[in-house]
Amino acid sequence: MHIDNIQSAENGNLKCNNYTVEEQAIINILKTNSATTQEEIAKQINKSLRTVKTYMAEMKKKGLIKRKNGKKNGEWQVNE
């Protein structure tokens, strides 16, 4: 990633290509394995489960991701 592609967001998170760094990390994980749980994502990006749930709820509102086939046996779909 080039430094000129990074901008400071209003809330203090870094943004890259219209995504925060955390959102991009979650998207990369989901592209690798769409069945990854939020607990696994939290461990991989070194954030709390509550934080990951908050990020992913915001990502769903923005239309970046959505859940297919329910909570228990479903998968995440990345909408880019």
mmCIF file of the N, C-alpha and C atoms, coordinates in Angstrom:
data_MODEL
# 
_entry.id   MODEL 
# 
loop_
_atom_site.group_PDB 
_atom_site.id 
_atom_site.type_symbol 
_atom_site.label_atom_id 
_atom_site.label_alt_id 
_atom_site.label_comp_id 
_atom_site.label_asym_id 
_atom_site.label_entity_id 
_atom_site.label_seq_id 
_atom_site.pdbx_PDB_ins_code 
_atom_site.Cartn_x 
_atom_site.Cartn_y 
_atom_site.Cartn_z 
_atom_site.occupancy 
_atom_site.B_iso_or_equiv 
_atom_site.pdbx_formal_charge 
_atom_site.auth_seq_id 
_atom_site.auth_comp_id 
_atom_site.auth_asym_id 
_atom_site.auth_atom_id 
_atom_site.pdbx_PDB_model_num 
ATOM 1   N N  . MET A 1 1  ? 0.836   -1.156  0.000  1.00 0.00 ? 1  MET A N  1 
ATOM 2   C CA . MET A 1 1  ? 0.000   0.000   0.000  1.00 0.00 ? 1  MET A CA 1 
ATOM 3   C C  . MET A 1 1  ? 0.893   1.234   0.000  1.00 0.00 ? 1  MET A C  1 
ATOM 4   N N  . HIS A 1 2  ? 0.551   2.190   -0.822 1.00 0.00 ? 2  HIS A N  1 
ATOM 5   C CA . HIS A 1 2  ? 1.305   3.432   -0.885 1.00 0.00 ? 2  HIS A CA 1 
ATOM 6   C C  . HIS A 1 2  ? 0.787   4.400   0.172  1.00 0.00 ? 2  HIS A C  1 
ATOM 7   N N  . ILE A 1 3  ? 1.691   5.155   0.730  1.00 0.00 ? 3  ILE A N  1 
ATOM 8   C CA . ILE A 1 3  ? 1.316   6.085   1.799  1.00 0.00 ? 3  ILE A CA 1 
ATOM 9   C C  . ILE A 1 3  ? 0.358   7.155   1.318  1.00 0.00 ? 3  ILE A C  1 
ATOM 10  N N  . ASP A 1 4  ? 0.403   7.539   0.045  1.00 0.00 ? 4  ASP A N  1 
ATOM 11  C CA . ASP A 1 4  ? -0.507  8.571   -0.423 1.00 0.00 ? 4  ASP A CA 1 
ATOM 12  C C  . ASP A 1 4  ? -1.926  8.050   -0.626 1.00 0.00 ? 4  ASP A C  1 
ATOM 13  N N  . ASN A 1 5  ? -2.132  6.744   -0.535 1.00 0.00 ? 5  ASN A N  1 
ATOM 14  C CA . ASN A 1 5  ? -3.478  6.179   -0.609 1.00 0.00 ? 5  ASN A CA 1 
ATOM 15  C C  . ASN A 1 5  ? -4.162  6.161   0.751  1.00 0.00 ? 5  ASN A C  1 
ATOM 16  N N  . ILE A 1 6  ? -3.442  6.533   1.798  1.00 0.00 ? 6  ILE A N  1 
ATOM 17  C CA . ILE A 1 6  ? -3.985  6.506   3.151  1.00 0.00 ? 6  ILE A CA 1 
ATOM 18  C C  . ILE A 1 6  ? -4.395  7.909   3.554  1.00 0.00 ? 6  ILE A C  1 
ATOM 19  N N  . GLN A 1 7  ? -5.601  8.019   4.071  1.00 0.00 ? 7  GLN A N  1 
ATOM 20  C CA . GLN A 1 7  ? -6.105  9.306   4.540  1.00 0.00 ? 7  GLN A CA 1 
ATOM 21  C C  . GLN A 1 7  ? -6.596  9.126   5.965  1.00 0.00 ? 7  GLN A C  1 
ATOM 22  N N  . SER A 1 8  ? -6.544  10.177  6.730  1.00 0.00 ? 8  SER A N  1 
ATOM 23  C CA . SER A 1 8  ? -7.051  10.128  8.097  1.00 0.00 ? 8  SER A CA 1 
ATOM 24  C C  . SER A 1 8  ? -8.566  10.321  8.066  1.00 0.00 ? 8  SER A C  1 
ATOM 25  N N  . ALA A 1 9  ? -9.258  9.454   8.736  1.00 0.00 ? 9  ALA A N  1 
ATOM 26  C CA . ALA A 1 9  ? -10.712 9.556   8.816  1.00 0.00 ? 9  ALA A CA 1 
ATOM 27  C C  . ALA A 1 9  ? -11.093 10.426  10.009 1.00 0.00 ? 9  ALA A C  1 
ATOM 28  N N  . GLU A 1 10 ? -12.343 10.878  10.026 1.00 0.00 ? 10 GLU A N  1 
ATOM 29  C CA . GLU A 1 10 ? -12.813 11.749  11.097 1.00 0.00 ? 10 GLU A CA 1 
ATOM 30  C C  . GLU A 1 10 ? -12.741 11.074  12.456 1.00 0.00 ? 10 GLU A C  1 
ATOM 31  N N  . ASN A 1 11 ? -12.986 9.761   12.507 1.00 0.00 ? 11 ASN A N  1 
ATOM 32  C CA . ASN A 1 11 ? -13.004 9.067   13.787 1.00 0.00 ? 11 ASN A CA 1 
ATOM 33  C C  . ASN A 1 11 ? -11.624 8.565   14.211 1.00 0.00 ? 11 ASN A C  1 
ATOM 34  N N  . GLY A 1 12 ? -10.586 8.897   13.480 1.00 0.00 ? 12 GLY A N  1 
ATOM 35  C CA . GLY A 1 12 ? -9.236  8.519   13.865 1.00 0.00 ? 12 GLY A CA 1 
ATOM 36  C C  . GLY A 1 12 ? -8.732  7.249   13.211 1.00 0.00 ? 12 GLY A C  1 
ATOM 37  N N  . ASN A 1 13 ? -9.609  6.475   12.565 1.00 0.00 ? 13 ASN A N  1 
ATOM 38  C CA . ASN A 1 13 ? -9.160  5.282   11.858 1.00 0.00 ? 13 ASN A CA 1 
ATOM 39  C C  . ASN A 1 13 ? -8.559  5.679   10.519 1.00 0.00 ? 13 ASN A C  1 
ATOM 40  N N  . LEU A 1 14 ? -7.580  4.932   10.079 1.00 0.00 ? 14 LEU A N  1 
ATOM 41  C CA . LEU A 1 14 ? -7.001  5.189   8.768  1.00 0.00 ? 14 LEU A CA 1 
ATOM 42  C C  . LEU A 1 14 ? -7.921  4.644   7.701  1.00 0.00 ? 14 LEU A C  1 
ATOM 43  N N  . LYS A 1 15 ? -7.974  5.328   6.562  1.00 0.00 ? 15 LYS A N  1 
ATOM 44  C CA . LYS A 1 15 ? -8.795  4.857   5.442  1.00 0.00 ? 15 LYS A CA 1 
ATOM 45  C C  . LYS A 1 15 ? -7.906  4.561   4.256  1.00 0.00 ? 15 LYS A C  1 
ATOM 46  N N  . CYS A 1 16 ? -8.262  3.535   3.522  1.00 0.00 ? 16 CYS A N  1 
ATOM 47  C CA . CYS A 1 16 ? -7.551  3.156   2.313  1.00 0.00 ? 16 CYS A CA 1 
ATOM 48  C C  . CYS A 1 16 ? -8.597  2.748   1.291  1.00 0.00 ? 16 CYS A C  1 
ATOM 49  N N  . ASN A 1 17 ? -8.647  3.432   0.163  1.00 0.00 ? 17 ASN A N  1 
ATOM 50  C CA . ASN A 1 17 ? -9.612  3.113   -0.888 1.00 0.00 ? 17 ASN A CA 1 
ATOM 51  C C  . ASN A 1 17 ? -11.045 3.036   -0.358 1.00 0.00 ? 17 ASN A C  1 
ATOM 52  N N  . ASN A 1 18 ? -11.456 4.025   0.420  1.00 0.00 ? 18 ASN A N  1 
ATOM 53  C CA . ASN A 1 18 ? -12.802 4.138   0.972  1.00 0.00 ? 18 ASN A CA 1 
ATOM 54  C C  . ASN A 1 18 ? -13.131 3.121   2.059  1.00 0.00 ? 18 ASN A C  1 
ATOM 55  N N  . TYR A 1 19 ? -12.184 2.328   2.512  1.00 0.00 ? 19 TYR A N  1 
ATOM 56  C CA . TYR A 1 19 ? -12.376 1.401   3.616  1.00 0.00 ? 19 TYR A CA 1 
ATOM 57  C C  . TYR A 1 19 ? -11.409 1.791   4.722  1.00 0.00 ? 19 TYR A C  1 
ATOM 58  N N  . THR A 1 20 ? -11.810 1.545   5.977  1.00 0.00 ? 20 THR A N  1 
ATOM 59  C CA . THR A 1 20 ? -10.837 1.681   7.051  1.00 0.00 ? 20 THR A CA 1 
ATOM 60  C C  . THR A 1 20 ? -9.883  0.492   6.951  1.00 0.00 ? 20 THR A C  1 
ATOM 61  N N  . VAL A 1 21 ? -8.760  0.589   7.607  1.00 0.00 ? 21 VAL A N  1 
ATOM 62  C CA . VAL A 1 21 ? -7.794  -0.515  7.602  1.00 0.00 ? 21 VAL A CA 1 
ATOM 63  C C  . VAL A 1 21 ? -8.439  -1.764  8.204  1.00 0.00 ? 21 VAL A C  1 
ATOM 64  N N  . GLU A 1 22 ? -9.237  -1.577  9.238  1.00 0.00 ? 22 GLU A N  1 
ATOM 65  C CA . GLU A 1 22 ? -9.910  -2.715  9.870  1.00 0.00 ? 22 GLU A CA 1 
ATOM 66  C C  . GLU A 1 22 ? -10.918 -3.361  8.919  1.00 0.00 ? 22 GLU A C  1 
ATOM 67  N N  . GLU A 1 23 ? -11.679 -2.530  8.204  1.00 0.00 ? 23 GLU A N  1 
ATOM 68  C CA . GLU A 1 23 ? -12.639 -3.067  7.237  1.00 0.00 ? 23 GLU A CA 1 
ATOM 69  C C  . GLU A 1 23 ? -11.919 -3.838  6.136  1.00 0.00 ? 23 GLU A C  1 
ATOM 70  N N  . GLN A 1 24 ? -10.813 -3.308  5.673  1.00 0.00 ? 24 GLN A N  1 
ATOM 71  C CA . GLN A 1 24 ? -10.056 -3.998  4.623  1.00 0.00 ? 24 GLN A CA 1 
ATOM 72  C C  . GLN A 1 24 ? -9.521  -5.335  5.134  1.00 0.00 ? 24 GLN A C  1 
ATOM 73  N N  . ALA A 1 25 ? -9.066  -5.368  6.387  1.00 0.00 ? 25 ALA A N  1 
ATOM 74  C CA . ALA A 1 25 ? -8.574  -6.613  6.972  1.00 0.00 ? 25 ALA A CA 1 
ATOM 75  C C  . ALA A 1 25 ? -9.702  -7.650  7.046  1.00 0.00 ? 25 ALA A C  1 
ATOM 76  N N  . ILE A 1 26 ? -10.889 -7.220  7.456  1.00 0.00 ? 26 ILE A N  1 
ATOM 77  C CA . ILE A 1 26 ? -12.032 -8.131  7.534  1.00 0.00 ? 26 ILE A CA 1 
ATOM 78  C C  . ILE A 1 26 ? -12.411 -8.630  6.146  1.00 0.00 ? 26 ILE A C  1 
ATOM 79  N N  . ILE A 1 27 ? -12.432 -7.749  5.163  1.00 0.00 ? 27 ILE A N  1 
ATOM 80  C CA . ILE A 1 27 ? -12.746 -8.140  3.788  1.00 0.00 ? 27 ILE A CA 1 
ATOM 81  C C  . ILE A 1 27 ? -11.742 -9.168  3.280  1.00 0.00 ? 27 ILE A C  1 
ATOM 82  N N  . ASN A 1 28 ? -10.461 -8.942  3.540  1.00 0.00 ? 28 ASN A N  1 
ATOM 83  C CA . ASN A 1 28 ? -9.432  -9.893  3.096  1.00 0.00 ? 28 ASN A CA 1 
ATOM 84  C C  . ASN A 1 28 ? -9.631  -11.261 3.735  1.00 0.00 ? 28 ASN A C  1 
ATOM 85  N N  . ILE A 1 29 ? -9.970  -11.294 5.014  1.00 0.00 ? 29 ILE A N  1 
ATOM 86  C CA . ILE A 1 29 ? -10.218 -12.567 5.702  1.00 0.00 ? 29 ILE A CA 1 
ATOM 87  C C  . ILE A 1 29 ? -11.423 -13.272 5.092  1.00 0.00 ? 29 ILE A C  1 
ATOM 88  N N  . LEU A 1 30 ? -12.495 -12.528 4.848  1.00 0.00 ? 30 LEU A N  1 
ATOM 89  C CA . LEU A 1 30 ? -13.711 -13.132 4.301  1.00 0.00 ? 30 LEU A CA 1 
ATOM 90  C C  . LEU A 1 30 ? -13.525 -13.609 2.868  1.00 0.00 ? 30 LEU A C  1 
ATOM 91  N N  . LYS A 1 31 ? -12.673 -12.936 2.110  1.00 0.00 ? 31 LYS A N  1 
ATOM 92  C CA . LYS A 1 31 ? -12.389 -13.397 0.743  1.00 0.00 ? 31 LYS A CA 1 
ATOM 93  C C  . LYS A 1 31 ? -11.646 -14.735 0.778  1.00 0.00 ? 31 LYS A C  1 
ATOM 94  N N  . THR A 1 32 ? -10.819 -14.911 1.777  1.00 0.00 ? 32 THR A N  1 
ATOM 95  C CA . THR A 1 32 ? -10.060 -16.160 1.925  1.00 0.00 ? 32 THR A CA 1 
ATOM 96  C C  . THR A 1 32 ? -10.970 -17.299 2.368  1.00 0.00 ? 32 THR A C  1 
ATOM 97  N N  . ASN A 1 33 ? -11.859 -17.000 3.338  1.00 0.00 ? 33 ASN A N  1 
ATOM 98  C CA . ASN A 1 33 ? -12.769 -18.028 3.857  1.00 0.00 ? 33 ASN A CA 1 
ATOM 99  C C  . ASN A 1 33 ? -14.077 -17.365 4.263  1.00 0.00 ? 33 ASN A C  1 
ATOM 100 N N  . SER A 1 34 ? -15.092 -17.515 3.439  1.00 0.00 ? 34 SER A N  1 
ATOM 101 C CA . SER A 1 34 ? -16.363 -16.829 3.681  1.00 0.00 ? 34 SER A CA 1 
ATOM 102 C C  . SER A 1 34 ? -17.119 -17.399 4.879  1.00 0.00 ? 34 SER A C  1 
ATOM 103 N N  . ALA A 1 35 ? -16.715 -18.559 5.378  1.00 0.00 ? 35 ALA A N  1 
ATOM 104 C CA . ALA A 1 35 ? -17.375 -19.165 6.532  1.00 0.00 ? 35 ALA A CA 1 
ATOM 105 C C  . ALA A 1 35 ? -16.677 -18.811 7.850  1.00 0.00 ? 35 ALA A C  1 
ATOM 106 N N  . THR A 1 36 ? -15.711 -17.908 7.813  1.00 0.00 ? 36 THR A N  1 
ATOM 107 C CA . THR A 1 36 ? -14.988 -17.505 9.012  1.00 0.00 ? 36 THR A CA 1 
ATOM 108 C C  . THR A 1 36 ? -15.954 -16.871 10.012 1.00 0.00 ? 36 THR A C  1 
ATOM 109 N N  . THR A 1 37 ? -15.810 -17.241 11.290 1.00 0.00 ? 37 THR A N  1 
ATOM 110 C CA . THR A 1 37 ? -16.674 -16.669 12.322 1.00 0.00 ? 37 THR A CA 1 
ATOM 111 C C  . THR A 1 37 ? -16.125 -15.324 12.789 1.00 0.00 ? 37 THR A C  1 
ATOM 112 N N  . GLN A 1 38 ? -16.984 -14.559 13.425 1.00 0.00 ? 38 GLN A N  1 
ATOM 113 C CA . GLN A 1 38 ? -16.559 -13.277 13.964 1.00 0.00 ? 38 GLN A CA 1 
ATOM 114 C C  . GLN A 1 38 ? -15.512 -13.469 15.061 1.00 0.00 ? 38 GLN A C  1 
ATOM 115 N N  . GLU A 1 39 ? -15.593 -14.542 15.809 1.00 0.00 ? 39 GLU A N  1 
ATOM 116 C CA . GLU A 1 39 ? -14.585 -14.839 16.834 1.00 0.00 ? 39 GLU A CA 1 
ATOM 117 C C  . GLU A 1 39 ? -13.217 -15.057 16.199 1.00 0.00 ? 39 GLU A C  1 
ATOM 118 N N  . GLU A 1 40 ? -13.192 -15.802 15.097 1.00 0.00 ? 40 GLU A N  1 
ATOM 119 C CA . GLU A 1 40 ? -11.920 -16.045 14.394 1.00 0.00 ? 40 GLU A CA 1 
ATOM 120 C C  . GLU A 1 40 ? -11.361 -14.746 13.824 1.00 0.00 ? 40 GLU A C  1 
ATOM 121 N N  . ILE A 1 41 ? -12.232 -13.910 13.279 1.00 0.00 ? 41 ILE A N  1 
ATOM 122 C CA . ILE A 1 41 ? -11.798 -12.615 12.736 1.00 0.00 ? 41 ILE A CA 1 
ATOM 123 C C  . ILE A 1 41 ? -11.191 -11.767 13.849 1.00 0.00 ? 41 ILE A C  1 
ATOM 124 N N  . ALA A 1 42 ? -11.851 -11.738 15.001 1.00 0.00 ? 42 ALA A N  1 
ATOM 125 C CA . ALA A 1 42 ? -11.360 -10.951 16.142 1.00 0.00 ? 42 ALA A CA 1 
ATOM 126 C C  . ALA A 1 42 ? -9.943  -11.375 16.526 1.00 0.00 ? 42 ALA A C  1 
ATOM 127 N N  . LYS A 1 43 ? -9.705  -12.671 16.565 1.00 0.00 ? 43 LYS A N  1 
ATOM 128 C CA . LYS A 1 43 ? -8.363  -13.172 16.902 1.00 0.00 ? 43 LYS A CA 1 
ATOM 129 C C  . LYS A 1 43 ? -7.345  -12.769 15.836 1.00 0.00 ? 43 LYS A C  1 
ATOM 130 N N  . GLN A 1 44 ? -7.738  -12.869 14.575 1.00 0.00 ? 44 GLN A N  1 
ATOM 131 C CA . GLN A 1 44 ? -6.804  -12.578 13.485 1.00 0.00 ? 44 GLN A CA 1 
ATOM 132 C C  . GLN A 1 44 ? -6.420  -11.113 13.405 1.00 0.00 ? 44 GLN A C  1 
ATOM 133 N N  . ILE A 1 45 ? -7.353  -10.212 13.717 1.00 0.00 ? 45 ILE A N  1 
ATOM 134 C CA . ILE A 1 45 ? -7.031  -8.780  13.622 1.00 0.00 ? 45 ILE A CA 1 
ATOM 135 C C  . ILE A 1 45 ? -6.734  -8.166  14.990 1.00 0.00 ? 45 ILE A C  1 
ATOM 136 N N  . ASN A 1 46 ? -6.698  -9.022  16.007 1.00 0.00 ? 46 ASN A N  1 
ATOM 137 C CA . ASN A 1 46 ? -6.321  -8.597  17.358 1.00 0.00 ? 46 ASN A CA 1 
ATOM 138 C C  . ASN A 1 46 ? -7.256  -7.517  17.911 1.00 0.00 ? 46 ASN A C  1 
ATOM 139 N N  . LYS A 1 47 ? -8.548  -7.748  17.748 1.00 0.00 ? 47 LYS A N  1 
ATOM 140 C CA . LYS A 1 47 ? -9.581  -6.860  18.284 1.00 0.00 ? 47 LYS A CA 1 
ATOM 141 C C  . LYS A 1 47 ? -10.549 -7.710  19.106 1.00 0.00 ? 47 LYS A C  1 
ATOM 142 N N  . SER A 1 48 ? -11.346 -7.060  19.934 1.00 0.00 ? 48 SER A N  1 
ATOM 143 C CA . SER A 1 48 ? -12.338 -7.796  20.720 1.00 0.00 ? 48 SER A CA 1 
ATOM 144 C C  . SER A 1 48 ? -13.484 -8.253  19.812 1.00 0.00 ? 48 SER A C  1 
ATOM 145 N N  . LEU A 1 49 ? -14.197 -9.283  20.260 1.00 0.00 ? 49 LEU A N  1 
ATOM 146 C CA . LEU A 1 49 ? -15.356 -9.772  19.515 1.00 0.00 ? 49 LEU A CA 1 
ATOM 147 C C  . LEU A 1 49 ? -16.394 -8.664  19.368 1.00 0.00 ? 49 LEU A C  1 
ATOM 148 N N  . ARG A 1 50 ? -16.621 -7.906  20.427 1.00 0.00 ? 50 ARG A N  1 
ATOM 149 C CA . ARG A 1 50 ? -17.596 -6.811  20.375 1.00 0.00 ? 50 ARG A CA 1 
ATOM 150 C C  . ARG A 1 50 ? -17.209 -5.785  19.309 1.00 0.00 ? 50 ARG A C  1 
ATOM 151 N N  . THR A 1 51 ? -15.920 -5.457  19.220 1.00 0.00 ? 51 THR A N  1 
ATOM 152 C CA . THR A 1 51 ? -15.438 -4.496  18.221 1.00 0.00 ? 51 THR A CA 1 
ATOM 153 C C  . THR A 1 51 ? -15.669 -5.025  16.812 1.00 0.00 ? 51 THR A C  1 
ATOM 154 N N  . VAL A 1 52 ? -15.370 -6.298  16.592 1.00 0.00 ? 52 VAL A N  1 
ATOM 155 C CA . VAL A 1 52 ? -15.563 -6.906  15.271 1.00 0.00 ? 52 VAL A CA 1 
ATOM 156 C C  . VAL A 1 52 ? -17.048 -6.908  14.911 1.00 0.00 ? 52 VAL A C  1 
ATOM 157 N N  . LYS A 1 53 ? -17.912 -7.222  15.873 1.00 0.00 ? 53 LYS A N  1 
ATOM 158 C CA . LYS A 1 53 ? -19.354 -7.200  15.597 1.00 0.00 ? 53 LYS A CA 1 
ATOM 159 C C  . LYS A 1 53 ? -19.799 -5.794  15.202 1.00 0.00 ? 53 LYS A C  1 
ATOM 160 N N  . THR A 1 54 ? -19.257 -4.783  15.869 1.00 0.00 ? 54 THR A N  1 
ATOM 161 C CA . THR A 1 54 ? -19.590 -3.396  15.539 1.00 0.00 ? 54 THR A CA 1 
ATOM 162 C C  . THR A 1 54 ? -19.111 -3.049  14.133 1.00 0.00 ? 54 THR A C  1 
ATOM 163 N N  . TYR A 1 55 ? -17.856 -3.390  13.820 1.00 0.00 ? 55 TYR A N  1 
ATOM 164 C CA . TYR A 1 55 ? -17.319 -3.130  12.473 1.00 0.00 ? 55 TYR A CA 1 
ATOM 165 C C  . TYR A 1 55 ? -18.185 -3.796  11.415 1.00 0.00 ? 55 TYR A C  1 
ATOM 166 N N  . MET A 1 56 ? -18.526 -5.066  11.645 1.00 0.00 ? 56 MET A N  1 
ATOM 167 C CA . MET A 1 56 ? -19.258 -5.812  10.628 1.00 0.00 ? 56 MET A CA 1 
ATOM 168 C C  . MET A 1 56 ? -20.699 -5.314  10.487 1.00 0.00 ? 56 MET A C  1 
ATOM 169 N N  . ALA A 1 57 ? -21.299 -4.853  11.571 1.00 0.00 ? 57 ALA A N  1 
ATOM 170 C CA . ALA A 1 57 ? -22.642 -4.265  11.477 1.00 0.00 ? 57 ALA A CA 1 
ATOM 171 C C  . ALA A 1 57 ? -22.596 -3.003  10.618 1.00 0.00 ? 57 ALA A C  1 
ATOM 172 N N  . GLU A 1 58 ? -21.568 -2.188  10.819 1.00 0.00 ? 58 GLU A N  1 
ATOM 173 C CA . GLU A 1 58 ? -21.395 -0.982  9.993  1.00 0.00 ? 58 GLU A CA 1 
ATOM 174 C C  . GLU A 1 58 ? -21.132 -1.354  8.533  1.00 0.00 ? 58 GLU A C  1 
ATOM 175 N N  . MET A 1 59 ? -20.338 -2.394  8.327  1.00 0.00 ? 59 MET A N  1 
ATOM 176 C CA . MET A 1 59 ? -20.033 -2.839  6.971  1.00 0.00 ? 59 MET A CA 1 
ATOM 177 C C  . MET A 1 59 ? -21.294 -3.334  6.271  1.00 0.00 ? 59 MET A C  1 
ATOM 178 N N  . LYS A 1 60 ? -22.179 -4.003  7.015  1.00 0.00 ? 60 LYS A N  1 
ATOM 179 C CA . LYS A 1 60 ? -23.452 -4.444  6.433  1.00 0.00 ? 60 LYS A CA 1 
ATOM 180 C C  . LYS A 1 60 ? -24.305 -3.238  6.050  1.00 0.00 ? 60 LYS A C  1 
ATOM 181 N N  . LYS A 1 61 ? -24.344 -2.215  6.917  1.00 0.00 ? 61 LYS A N  1 
ATOM 182 C CA . LYS A 1 61 ? -25.106 -0.999  6.608  1.00 0.00 ? 61 LYS A CA 1 
ATOM 183 C C  . LYS A 1 61 ? -24.584 -0.312  5.354  1.00 0.00 ? 61 LYS A C  1 
ATOM 184 N N  . LYS A 1 62 ? -23.263 -0.321  5.184  1.00 0.00 ? 62 LYS A N  1 
ATOM 185 C CA . LYS A 1 62 ? -22.635 0.309   4.017  1.00 0.00 ? 62 LYS A CA 1 
ATOM 186 C C  . LYS A 1 62 ? -22.790 -0.545  2.759  1.00 0.00 ? 62 LYS A C  1 
ATOM 187 N N  . GLY A 1 63 ? -23.238 -1.794  2.930  1.00 0.00 ? 63 GLY A N  1 
ATOM 188 C CA . GLY A 1 63 ? -23.393 -2.690  1.789  1.00 0.00 ? 63 GLY A CA 1 
ATOM 189 C C  . GLY A 1 63 ? -22.105 -3.369  1.363  1.00 0.00 ? 63 GLY A C  1 
ATOM 190 N N  . LEU A 1 64 ? -21.094 -3.360  2.227  1.00 0.00 ? 64 LEU A N  1 
ATOM 191 C CA . LEU A 1 64 ? -19.813 -3.989  1.887  1.00 0.00 ? 64 LEU A CA 1 
ATOM 192 C C  . LEU A 1 64 ? -19.875 -5.504  2.016  1.00 0.00 ? 64 LEU A C  1 
ATOM 193 N N  . ILE A 1 65 ? -20.649 -5.989  2.993  1.00 0.00 ? 65 ILE A N  1 
ATOM 194 C CA . ILE A 1 65 ? -20.789 -7.427  3.217  1.00 0.00 ? 65 ILE A CA 1 
ATOM 195 C C  . ILE A 1 65 ? -22.245 -7.747  3.504  1.00 0.00 ? 65 ILE A C  1 
ATOM 196 N N  . LYS A 1 66 ? -22.601 -9.019  3.348  1.00 0.00 ? 66 LYS A N  1 
ATOM 197 C CA . LYS A 1 66 ? -23.910 -9.485  3.786  1.00 0.00 ? 66 LYS A CA 1 
ATOM 198 C C  . LYS A 1 66 ? -23.805 -10.955 4.157  1.00 0.00 ? 66 LYS A C  1 
ATOM 199 N N  . ARG A 1 67 ? -24.758 -11.402 4.937  1.00 0.00 ? 67 ARG A N  1 
ATOM 200 C CA . ARG A 1 67 ? -24.784 -12.777 5.415  1.00 0.00 ? 67 ARG A CA 1 
ATOM 201 C C  . ARG A 1 67 ? -25.747 -13.577 4.555  1.00 0.00 ? 67 ARG A C  1 
ATOM 202 N N  . LYS A 1 68 ? -25.296 -14.748 4.089  1.00 0.00 ? 68 LYS A N  1 
ATOM 203 C CA . LYS A 1 68 ? -26.127 -15.646 3.292  1.00 0.00 ? 68 LYS A CA 1 
ATOM 204 C C  . LYS A 1 68 ? -26.434 -16.894 4.110  1.00 0.00 ? 68 LYS A C  1 
ATOM 205 N N  . ASN A 1 69 ? -27.634 -17.398 4.006  1.00 0.00 ? 69 ASN A N  1 
ATOM 206 C CA . ASN A 1 69 ? -28.042 -18.684 4.579  1.00 0.00 ? 69 ASN A CA 1 
ATOM 207 C C  . ASN A 1 69 ? -28.041 -18.735 6.099  1.00 0.00 ? 69 ASN A C  1 
ATOM 208 N N  . GLY A 1 70 ? -28.322 -17.649 6.754  1.00 0.00 ? 70 GLY A N  1 
ATOM 209 C CA . GLY A 1 70 ? -28.537 -17.666 8.195  1.00 0.00 ? 70 GLY A CA 1 
ATOM 210 C C  . GLY A 1 70 ? -27.297 -17.582 9.058  1.00 0.00 ? 70 GLY A C  1 
ATOM 211 N N  . LYS A 1 71 ? -27.538 -17.481 10.363 1.00 0.00 ? 71 LYS A N  1 
ATOM 212 C CA . LYS A 1 71 ? -26.455 -17.280 11.318 1.00 0.00 ? 71 LYS A CA 1 
ATOM 213 C C  . LYS A 1 71 ? -25.623 -18.531 11.558 1.00 0.00 ? 71 LYS A C  1 
ATOM 214 N N  . LYS A 1 72 ? -26.274 -19.670 11.709 1.00 0.00 ? 72 LYS A N  1 
ATOM 215 C CA . LYS A 1 72 ? -25.558 -20.872 12.130 1.00 0.00 ? 72 LYS A CA 1 
ATOM 216 C C  . LYS A 1 72 ? -24.757 -21.519 11.006 1.00 0.00 ? 72 LYS A C  1 
ATOM 217 N N  . ASN A 1 73 ? -25.359 -21.717 9.874  1.00 0.00 ? 73 ASN A N  1 
ATOM 218 C CA . ASN A 1 73 ? -24.693 -22.430 8.775  1.00 0.00 ? 73 ASN A CA 1 
ATOM 219 C C  . ASN A 1 73 ? -24.384 -21.527 7.590  1.00 0.00 ? 73 ASN A C  1 
ATOM 220 N N  . GLY A 1 74 ? -24.454 -20.231 7.797  1.00 0.00 ? 74 GLY A N  1 
ATOM 221 C CA . GLY A 1 74 ? -24.295 -19.296 6.692  1.00 0.00 ? 74 GLY A CA 1 
ATOM 222 C C  . GLY A 1 74 ? -22.855 -18.928 6.384  1.00 0.00 ? 74 GLY A C  1 
ATOM 223 N N  . GLU A 1 75 ? -22.718 -18.052 5.405  1.00 0.00 ? 75 GLU A N  1 
ATOM 224 C CA . GLU A 1 75 ? -21.422 -17.549 4.970  1.00 0.00 ? 75 GLU A CA 1 
ATOM 225 C C  . GLU A 1 75 ? -21.538 -16.046 4.769  1.00 0.00 ? 75 GLU A C  1 
ATOM 226 N N  . TRP A 1 76 ? -20.415 -15.392 4.778  1.00 0.00 ? 76 TRP A N  1 
ATOM 227 C CA . TRP A 1 76 ? -20.352 -13.967 4.490  1.00 0.00 ? 76 TRP A CA 1 
ATOM 228 C C  . TRP A 1 76 ? -20.090 -13.761 3.007  1.00 0.00 ? 76 TRP A C  1 
ATOM 229 N N  . GLN A 1 77 ? -20.739 -12.788 2.441  1.00 0.00 ? 77 GLN A N  1 
ATOM 230 C CA . GLN A 1 77 ? -20.530 -12.438 1.044  1.00 0.00 ? 77 GLN A CA 1 
ATOM 231 C C  . GLN A 1 77 ? -19.976 -11.017 0.994  1.00 0.00 ? 77 GLN A C  1 
ATOM 232 N N  . VAL A 1 78 ? -18.848 -10.852 0.291  1.00 0.00 ? 78 VAL A N  1 
ATOM 233 C CA . VAL A 1 78 ? -18.225 -9.526  0.137  1.00 0.00 ? 78 VAL A CA 1 
ATOM 234 C C  . VAL A 1 78 ? -18.800 -8.903  -1.117 1.00 0.00 ? 78 VAL A C  1 
ATOM 235 N N  . ASN A 1 79 ? -19.319 -7.685  -0.983 1.00 0.00 ? 79 ASN A N  1 
ATOM 236 C CA . ASN A 1 79 ? -19.913 -6.948  -2.104 1.00 0.00 ? 79 ASN A CA 1 
ATOM 237 C C  . ASN A 1 79 ? -18.981 -5.802  -2.500 1.00 0.00 ? 79 ASN A C  1 
ATOM 238 N N  . GLU A 1 80 ? -18.115 -6.046  -3.436 1.00 0.00 ? 80 GLU A N  1 
ATOM 239 C CA . GLU A 1 80 ? -17.204 -4.964  -3.842 1.00 0.00 ? 80 GLU A CA 1 
ATOM 240 C C  . GLU A 1 80 ? -17.588 -4.395  -5.165 1.00 0.00 ? 80 GLU A C  1 
# 
